[in-house]
Amino acid sequence: MPTLLLTAHDCVGHVHLIIGSNSIANARCAKSLEVGAIPIVIAPQDAEVHYALKDKIDAGHVQRCTAAFHDEDLTRWGRDEVDNIVDAVFVTLGGKESMATRTHISTLCRRLRIPVNVLDSPNLCTFSLPSTHSDGPLQIGITTSGKGCKLATRIRREIASLLPPNFGSTVERLGTIRRRIWEEDYRSNQALEDHSAVPENEDDDVAAQRPTFNQLVSESDHAAAKTRRIRWLSQICEYWPLRRLASITDADIDAILQSYNTTSQSVASNSTSNTPPLDISTLEIRARPQPRIILAGSGPGSPSLLTLATHRAILRATVILADKLVPSAILDLIPRRTPLHIARKFPGNAEAAQNELLTLGLEALQNGHTVLRLKQGDPYIYGRGSEEFAWFEERGYRPIVLPGITSALSAPLFAQVPATSRGVSDQVLVCTGTGRKGKAPEPPVYNDSMTVVFLMALHRIGELVGSLVAPPSSSPTLRQEELQKGGGEDTKFVVNGGGWPEDTPCAVVERASCSDQRVIRSTLQFVVQAVEAEGSRPPGLLVLGKACEVLKRRGGARWVVEEGFDGFEGLDDGMGLPGGGGEMTEMFAERAREKGTM
């Protein structure tokens, strides 16, 4: 199959005939309107019209002919200057029953030399529409010549993702420089009545450069010197990294043109200047990564459960602010050169410690750093991530947020507690055991088919369990703060207790996925006593519900303690995944050393 000729057409004012009224017809009309053409839809009165196309017709953006296609339509609806012949035809009819019509229309269009595109019929088309990325004057079109449109779309996305953001504006700026230089060259040569300077012709389809592209320009070669600026522009477009080109600003354009005007006068007096119109070192500074703040979750504890994005952020950050409960195995991944600040949070100092981290982060951003705010679990699951996002955004730094595996779902899994199980638990509720300013939150009401996970609850487990097993009040009372405010008739009422049975199974999971993981299996009746007897090993959480005994039962004991974690055992056999956090830390550290990042 011969190669297709890809072209870019100026379609402003052209008439495009769209035959059909389905979703494809709507897409063709949208594309025609986008390029400034006039779309006319041919569809019978009883034809079903796509809702978006109907909106365009009702708004007057698209004209509709409520009749079946006739041969005369090709020579009736066009522009006067081309004898009323339409400029392009899109046939969007589908189905085997329309094949004869599609073939007939294609034959007519070919006879009249009208470009025609027929849906799903490459052999009937004289042109096709590529998958297009548009950014101002920059357009990138990808076609598979009808062999796989979805593949073309993917290739287009992949290519577009490699470009610097808003690169179309860079193309616009470079075009402005090129046009102004040509204008100055023309005026200068006309004034001197000298036509010896031959400009460097350019075309998007010319891959090779002229032999004179990199030719040395001597001081005595005045003819070449007169075109050195346009040659300089061609060379930076050819050789400069795209990120450096993207850093050119409108102020740089003014500087280039001012430099050009100055040196043009020097050329007229037979003197030359080799001073570049742009300071490359300045552009390099602009092209460097800008200050950024990253909010990332470190997962439940094991380095094996870090996302690749968070691991890269750890290696590339220049300042790291970590939660107190981020395990040491995660912190060991931080390169030694990177400053690390760990939150100094303790009871009664949480707000002050939080404000200290925010201030440190802001100061680092103002000094040009890449700041990583490393959190336990997931940033948006009781991690105050949304508050920090808003705080930094208000100060001009929009954070990048990287998810983490939340312990609310992974810790029960590592304790062999399925959060949902058919016939046992059909819903999961994630709660906090500590409300704002240390206040106790309301307990969830008992539901025998629900699994409840309490985060940040073990330090006040006695109070929490007491509220869970307390019966709902038969005469609801107002919240204490509402009473203090003098709540009126519209004030909401709440229950005092959750009404959970004391024999409800539960599990305390501490340091999930770490080598020193511990699970205490019990019931609401004995779990407080168990925690007091066994001690605390933060971070930990409480899982509540019948799902706690789906896979493992404690027998007749009041509580059972399980030590250690073997969740990754055997995964290192032929897969390169170590079985513990220490080995994973060493693997990451070794890779970092190989890449020169440590």
C-alpha positions, -999 to +999 in steps of 0.1 A: +000+000+000+015+034-010+022+059+017-006+085+022+001+122+018-005+140+051-016+176+046-029+205+067-059+223+051-072+258+057-109+250+059-123+284+070-155+290+052-156+257+035-188+236+033-186+201+047-215+178+039-222+153+067-245+124+057-260+108+087-271+119+122-254+095+146-226+101+172-200+100+144-219+126+125-218+147+157-180+143+160-175+153+123-197+184+128-177+193+159-144+190+140-157+210+111-168+238+135-134+237+152-116+244+120-140+271+109-159+251+083-197+252+077-212+217+084-245+207+068-262+175+079-282+154+055-307+132+074-344+124+067-371+138+089-377+105+107-340+098+113-328+096+150-305+125+157-277+122+183-286+145+213-254+165+211-259+170+173-294+181+180-282+207+204-258+221+177-287+222+152-310+239+176-283+265+184-279+273+148-243+261+146-251+233+122-276+234+093-298+203+086-315+192+054-344+170+065-343+147+034-326+117+022-293+121+002-297+131-035-269+133-060-277+171-065-267+177-028-230+176-039-235+205-062-262+224-044-249+233-009-214+245-018-199+280-020-206+303-050-169+308-058-166+270-065-198+267-085-217+254-054-197+222-051-192+212-015-156+211-002-157+177+016-181+149+023-183+128+054-205+096+051-213+083+086-240+058+076-234+023+091-247-012+085-248-035+056-280-020+042-262+013+036-233-002+017-248+005-017-255+042-007-220+046+006-204+032-025-226+054-047-217+086-028-180+077-029-182+072-067-199+105-072-174+124-051-145+109-069-160+119-102-164+154-090-130+154-073-146+161-039-126+147-009-148+120+007-145+101+040-167+070+045-171+054+079-153+021+083-146+018+046-110+028+038-114+016+002-142+042-003-122+071+012-100+096-006-089+110+028-090+102+065-088+122+096-058+115+118-059+114+156-048+149+164-032+167+193-038+204+190-021+231+211-024+265+195-004+265+163+011+231+171-008+201+157+004+165+157-016+141+136-012+103+138-028+079+113-026+041+109-041+043+074-073+027+086-056-003+102-063+006+138-077+040+149-074+031+186-037+025+182-034+059+165-050+075+195-027+058+219+004+068+199-008+104+198-012+104+236+022+090+241+039+115+218+019+145+233+029+134+268+066+138+259+062+175+251+067+203+277+034+217+290+017+243+268+044+239+241+020+255+216+027+289+231+064+283+226+058+276+189+038+308+188+067+328+203+092+313+179+069+320+150+067+357+161+105+359+162+108+343+128+082+366+112+098+398+127+133+387+116+121+382+081+104+416+081+136+432+093+157+414+067+134+424+039+134+461+050+172+461+054+179+445+020+154+468+003+170+499+019+205+487+008+192+476-026+212+444-019+196+411-028+227+390-023+215+376+010+195+344+004+173+335+033+172+300+048+140+286+033+120+264+058+093+238+054+079+215+080+083+185+056+120+191+049+140+167+071+175+175+059+192+209+063+209+229+036+247+224+032+252+259+045+232+253+077+262+249+100+287+268+077+311+292+096+302+328+089+334+349+087+335+386+093+343+393+056+312+373+044+287+401+046+260+384+026+259+354+050+261+378+080+229+394+069+210+362+074+228+350+105+198+357+129+174+336+109+200+309+108+205+312+145+168+308+150+168+277+128+197+262+147+182+266+181+150+250+169+170+221+156+194+216+185+181+230+217+163+207+241+125+213+240+125+222+277+149+251+270+128+263+241+098+262+263+115+285+288+116+314+263+093+342+274+077+372+257+104+394+273+130+372+256+114+379+222+117+416+228+153+412+237+160+391+206+144+416+183+161+446+200+194+428+196+186+421+160+178+457+152+211+468+168+231+443+149+213+450+117+227+485+118+262+469+124+258+448+093+249+479+073+282+494+084+301+462+075+307+453+112+295+421+128+287+410+163+287+374+176+269+382+208+240+358+213+206+375+217+197+351+245+217+342+277+216+304+276+226+301+313+194+321+322+173+297+301+189+268+318+180+282+352+144+286+341+143+251+327+154+236+360+126+219+380+106+245+398+100+243+436+073+217+443+056+201+472+046+164+471+021+148+495+028+111+494+016+081+513+042+056+525+017+027+530+012+006+561+049+001+569+068-023+547+090-007+519+076-035+497+043-017+497+056+017+486+043+028+452+070+034+426+060+071+424+066+076+461+099+057+459+110+080+431+099+110+452+119+099+481+150+096+460+146+129+442+133+152+470+157+177+484+138+181+517+117+155+534+091+161+561+079+128+576+052+118+600+064+104+633+049+070+626+066+064+593+086+032+600+124+033+600+125+009+571+109+035+549+131+063+563+162+042+556+155+047+519+161+084+521+195+093+506+220+105+533+224+139+515+186+147+519+176+167+550+149+149+570+125+165+595+103+142+616+071+156+631+075+162+668+039+152+676+029+141+711-004+144+731-011+181+734+014+192+708-002+180+676-012+214+662+021+230+671+040+202+654+018+203+623+023+241+620+061+236+624+061+211+594+040+235+573+064+264+580+095+243+573+079+231+540+070+267+529+105+280+537+121+251+517+098+259+487+107+295+489+144+284+487+137+264+455+135+229+470+115+199+461+097+191+493+083+156+501+057+155+528+058+118+537+028+104+555+018+071+569-007+051+549-026+073+524-025+111+526-063+115+523-073+089+548-071+107+581-038+121+571-048+158+569-037+157+533-066+179+521-058+205+547-021+206+537-031+207+500-053+238+506-027+254+528+001+252+503-021+261+473-032+293+491+005+302+492+011+296+455+023+260+456-001+235+442+009+201+457+013+168+438-005+141+457+007+105+455-016+078+470-005+052+495-018+018+505-040+027+535-036+005+566-074+007+569-077-020+543-042-036+542-038-041+579-069-063+582-057-083+552-023-090+568-041-101+599-062-125+578-093-105+583-113-100+550-129-066+551-158-081+532-169-117+529-200-130+512-227-138+537-208-122+566-199-086+558-212-066+528-199-032+538-168-015+553-167+016+575-135+034+582-136+056+613-112+076+635-109+069+672-098+105+679-118+135+668-107+171+664-088+185+694-089+151+710-126+148+714-142+114+711-162+109+679-197+093+679-196+055+676-213+038+646-246+021+653-245-017+654-248-035+620-241-072+620-231-072+583-206-044+586-168-044+592-156-013+611-120-002+611-109+024+637-077+043+631-059+063+658-080+045+685-058+023+706-046+051+730-082+055+741-096+021+734-113+019+768-134+049+761-141+038+725-153+003+735-175+018+763-193+039+737-196+010+713-213-014+737-234+013+754-271+010+743-286+037+721-304+062+743-342+059+742-344+097+747-317+112+724-298+142+739-282+172+723-245+173+718-228+192+746-215+219+723-250+224+709-264+228+744-237+254+752-248+273+720-284+270+730-295+248+702-330+253+689-357+231+674-336+225+642-306+211+661-299+175+652-302+148+678-277+120+682-275+087+701-252+081+730-240+045+722-235+021+693-254-009+708-227-034+697-229-068+715-200-075+738-193-108+721-186-091+688-153-104+674-125-078+670-088-076+663-060-052+672-035-050+644-002-032+652+027-023+629+010-041+600+034-055+573+065-048+594+086-076+608+074-070+643+037-070+634+013-081+662-023-092+661-045-095+692-077-114+685-105-109+710-140-096+715-153-062+727-158-077+761-121-084+766-101-063+741-095-035+766-081-059+791-060-076+764-044-043+753-036-033+789-020-067+795+000-069+763+010-033+760+009-010+730+030-012+698+020+018+676+009+024+650-021+002+654-058+000+646-089-019+657-110-040+634-146-048+645-171-073+631-179-109+623-154-108+595-127-111+622-135-148+626-140-158+589-105-171+584-091-174+620-108-181+653-094-176+688-110-207+702-123-204+737-095-180+749-104-144+759-077-132+735-049-146+713-017-129+704+001-135+671+036-122+666+056-116+634+048-110+597+053-135+569+030-120+543+058-119+516+073-153+524+083-171+492+079-141+469+116-137+465+119-171+448+126-162+412+108-128+414+133-106+430+110-096+459+126-100+493+106-114+522+111-086+547+114-049+550+152-050+557+159-068+525+136-045+505+154-015+520+188-029+509+174-036+474+162-001+470+194+013+484+215-008+460+194+004+430+198+040+442+236+036+445+237+021+410+219+051+396+241+075+415+214+089+436+229+079+469 
